[in-house]
Amino acid sequence: MNGPRTHHKFGHALSARADAERHYRTDAALDHQPEFVQQVAMLCLDGECFVEAARLFESLVQIEPLLVSGYLGLGYALVVSGRPAEALTEFQKAACLDPGNAAVNFGAELAVRALAGMHIDYRQAVTYLIASLPVAGVS
């Protein structure tokens, strides 16, 4: 069974493995690029994939702990996911970094209102604010 055909298949398998490892390294490297993580998180938020958006924004603030927009995005994802207490914590972190930021204050107010049981279209409110999030590395 060690004929040319077997060697040919083995060669393809080795090549496929090398390609997979190269793609994995590229994907892993992108996972640590704040701009990439934020863009994907924003797409998830825009596409109403709130759990995934929250996960990505959590990664973003681990990569860039001083990035206000990371905490904003995480707060927005959490508030629309029905987790306003956690959202308020993230907005408070953002406020510590940028106390005068209107988007931070608005987000915190959304979380407070959600905690109080007020009925607001949180998704619509967040949609209006998505455009105000600065790009990673800019804020």
C-alpha positions as CSV (number, residue, x, y, z in Angstrom):
1,M,0.0,0.0,0.0
2,N,3.0,2.3,-0.2
3,G,2.6,2.9,-3.9
4,P,2.6,6.3,-5.7
5,R,-1.1,6.9,-5.1
6,T,-0.6,6.5,-1.3
7,H,2.3,9.0,-1.4
8,H,0.3,11.4,-3.4
9,K,-2.6,11.3,-0.9
10,F,-0.2,11.7,2.0
11,G,1.3,14.7,0.2
12,H,-2.1,16.3,-0.1
13,A,-2.9,15.6,3.5
14,L,0.4,17.2,4.6
15,S,-0.3,20.2,2.4
16,A,-3.9,20.6,3.8
17,R,-2.5,20.4,7.3
18,A,0.0,23.1,6.6
19,D,-2.7,25.3,5.1
20,A,-5.0,24.8,8.1
21,E,-2.2,25.6,10.5
22,R,-1.4,28.8,8.5
23,H,-5.0,29.9,8.5
24,Y,-5.3,29.1,12.2
25,R,-2.3,31.3,13.0
26,T,-3.7,34.1,10.9
27,D,-7.1,33.8,12.6
28,A,-5.5,33.7,16.0
29,A,-3.4,36.8,15.2
30,L,-6.6,38.7,14.0
31,D,-8.3,37.7,17.3
32,H,-5.8,40.0,19.1
33,Q,-6.1,43.0,16.7
34,P,-8.4,45.5,18.4
35,E,-9.7,47.0,15.2
36,F,-10.6,43.6,13.8
37,V,-12.3,42.4,17.1
38,Q,-14.3,45.7,17.3
39,Q,-15.4,45.6,13.7
40,V,-16.7,42.0,14.1
41,A,-18.3,42.9,17.4
42,M,-20.1,45.8,15.8
43,L,-21.3,43.6,13.0
44,C,-22.7,41.2,15.6
45,L,-24.4,44.0,17.5
46,D,-25.8,45.4,14.2
47,G,-27.0,41.9,13.3
48,E,-28.6,41.4,16.7
49,C,-26.3,38.6,17.7
50,F,-26.0,40.1,21.1
51,V,-24.4,37.2,23.0
52,E,-21.6,37.0,20.4
53,A,-21.2,40.7,20.4
54,A,-20.8,40.7,24.2
55,R,-18.2,38.0,24.0
56,L,-16.2,39.9,21.4
57,F,-16.5,43.2,23.3
58,E,-15.2,41.3,26.4
59,S,-12.3,40.2,24.4
60,L,-11.7,43.7,23.1
61,V,-11.5,45.2,26.6
62,Q,-9.1,42.5,27.7
63,I,-6.9,43.4,24.7
64,E,-7.3,47.2,25.1
65,P,-8.5,47.9,28.7
66,L,-8.3,51.7,28.1
67,L,-10.6,51.7,25.1
68,V,-13.8,53.4,26.0
69,S,-15.7,52.1,22.9
70,G,-15.0,48.5,24.1
71,Y,-16.9,49.1,27.3
72,L,-19.6,51.0,25.5
73,G,-20.2,48.2,23.0
74,L,-20.2,45.6,25.8
75,G,-22.7,47.7,27.8
76,Y,-25.0,48.1,24.8
77,A,-24.8,44.3,24.0
78,L,-25.6,43.5,27.6
79,V,-28.5,46.0,28.0
80,V,-30.2,44.7,24.9
81,S,-29.6,41.1,26.1
82,G,-31.6,41.8,29.2
83,R,-28.5,42.1,31.5
84,P,-28.8,45.7,32.6
85,A,-26.9,45.3,35.9
86,E,-23.8,44.0,34.1
87,A,-24.3,46.7,31.4
88,L,-24.3,49.4,34.1
89,T,-21.0,48.1,35.4
90,E,-19.5,48.4,31.9
91,F,-20.8,51.9,31.4
92,Q,-19.4,52.8,34.8
93,K,-16.0,51.6,33.6
94,A,-16.3,53.6,30.5
95,A,-17.3,56.7,32.6
96,C,-14.1,56.3,34.6
97,L,-12.1,56.5,31.4
98,D,-14.1,59.3,29.8
99,P,-16.5,61.0,32.3
100,G,-17.9,63.6,29.8
101,N,-18.8,61.1,27.1
102,A,-22.5,61.6,26.1
103,A,-22.8,58.0,24.8
104,V,-21.5,56.6,28.1
105,N,-24.0,58.7,30.0
106,F,-26.8,57.7,27.7
107,G,-25.9,54.0,28.0
108,A,-25.8,54.2,31.8
109,E,-29.2,55.8,31.7
110,L,-30.6,53.0,29.5
111,A,-29.2,50.5,32.0
112,V,-30.7,52.3,35.0
113,R,-34.1,52.5,33.3
114,A,-34.0,48.8,32.4
115,L,-33.1,48.0,36.0
116,A,-36.1,50.1,37.1
117,G,-38.3,48.0,34.8
118,M,-39.1,50.9,32.4
119,H,-40.4,49.7,29.0
120,I,-38.2,51.3,26.3
121,D,-37.3,50.0,22.9
122,Y,-33.7,49.3,24.0
123,R,-32.8,47.8,20.6
124,Q,-33.9,51.0,18.8
125,A,-32.0,53.2,21.3
126,V,-28.9,51.2,20.9
127,T,-29.2,51.2,17.1
128,Y,-29.1,55.0,17.2
129,L,-26.0,54.9,19.3
130,I,-24.0,52.3,17.3
131,A,-22.8,54.9,14.9
132,S,-21.4,57.0,17.7
133,L,-19.0,54.3,18.9
134,P,-15.4,55.4,17.9
135,V,-13.2,52.9,16.1
136,A,-10.6,51.1,18.2
137,G,-7.4,53.1,18.6
138,V,-9.2,56.4,17.9
139,S,-11.0,57.1,21.2
